[in-house]
Amino acid sequence: MRIVNETKNAVIGDNSEFVYSLLSRMKGLMLSKPRDLVLVSPREDIGSSTIHMLFMRFSIDVIWLDSRNRVVDLQRNIKPFSPLKPGTWRIYRPKNPAKYVIELGVEKIDEVDVGDKIKFLHPEASEALHDPL
């Protein structure tokens, strides 16, 4: 699936996938290779869209979207957890309620701002995926 910043007409991710289950969302990108992932929360709120960096091997950029696919918050270059670096001992939560959490490789969201409209496109179609749930 392709992730596109509709506001700025820019591709953010080309080979992304949705994850829905509690276990898949908790795992996220832990112990995996770098790839783009969209975590779908069961509710649009802050608690359900909180992430951690335990057992991560690489830094990521994160975009939080509401149910209308508007960017409500973002964090650039989140470092993986390191027991020797107390600054990495934290969880990350959006400033506003979010339904979707997009985890991407670093430097992919340079042109993304709060308020931008994001759309998800099937790789073989030019039409946006409607509510992926």
N, C-alpha and C positions, 0 to 999 in steps of 0.2 A: 504494500500500500504506500502511496505517496502522501506526504504531509506538505501542504502548501499554505503559505501566508497569503491569504486572499487580499488583504489590505495592501500589501506591498508587491504582490505578484511575484513571489519568490518561493522556490522549492526549499523546504527545510530538511526533509528526509525522503529517500527514494525507496527504501526497502524496509518499511516499518511493519510492525504487527501489533494487534490488540491483544491484551490479556485481561480476563474477566474474573477468574476464580480467586478466592482469598489466598490460596497457596501460591498461585502464579504472581499475584500482586505483591505478596510479601517477599518472594524471591527476587522479583524484578530482574536486575542484571547481575546479581551476586554470582560470583565464580563463573561468569560467562565471558565470551568474547565481546568486544564492542559491537553494538548494534543499536538500532532505534526501536523503542518500545513505547506503546501507549497503554498506561494502566487505567482501566475503567473502574471508578469507584462505585459502590452500590448506592451511595447517596451523594448529593452535592453539598459537601461541608468541608470543614478544615481538617477534622480528625481522620476522616476516611481517605484523604488525599495527602497525608503526611508520608514522607519517605525517610530512609536511613541509608547510610553508606557502608554498613558492616559487610565485610568479605568482598568488597569491590576491589577490582584490580586496576581501575582507571578512573580518571575524572570524567564528569558529565555536565552537560547543560540541562536544565529542567524548565519546562513550561507548564504552568497550571492553567487549565481552561474551565470555564463554567459550562453549563448544559447547552448554551447557545454558541459554543465554540469560540468565545471571546477570551483573550488572554487576561487573566486576573492577577497573575504574578509570574515572575521568572527569576531564576538564579543561574548565573554563569560560572563555569569552571569550578564545580563542587568537587573537592578533593576526596579520595577514598579514605575510609577510616584507617588510622594508624595508631596503635597503642602508645607509640612514642611521641605523638603529636596531639596534645589535649585539645587543640582547636578543631580537630576532626571528630571529637567525641560528641556528636550532636545529631538531632533529627532536624529535618527541614519541612516546614509547613508553609502553605501559602498565606498571604495576608488576607485573602478573601476566600469564601467557599469555592471549591472546585469539584468538578465531576471527572475530569480527565487530567492525568499527569503524563506528560511526554518527556521521556528520558532519551537524550541524544548525545552523540559525541560532542566534544568541546568545539567551540568556534562555529557552530551551526546556527546560532541564534543571534548573530551580530545585528541583523536587521529586524529583529522582533521587539515590539514594545507592548506594554500593557495597553489593552483596548483593541489590539489587532484582531482580526477575524481569521481563524484557521479553518481549513477544510481538509478532509481526508478523501483521497481519490483512489479508486481501484486501479491497479497498474495497467490494465488493458482497456480502461475506459476514460473518457474525458469528463464524465459526470461525477459529482461528489457522492460519496457514500452518505446516505441518510443516517439517522441515528443508528450507530453501529450496534446498539443493543438490540 
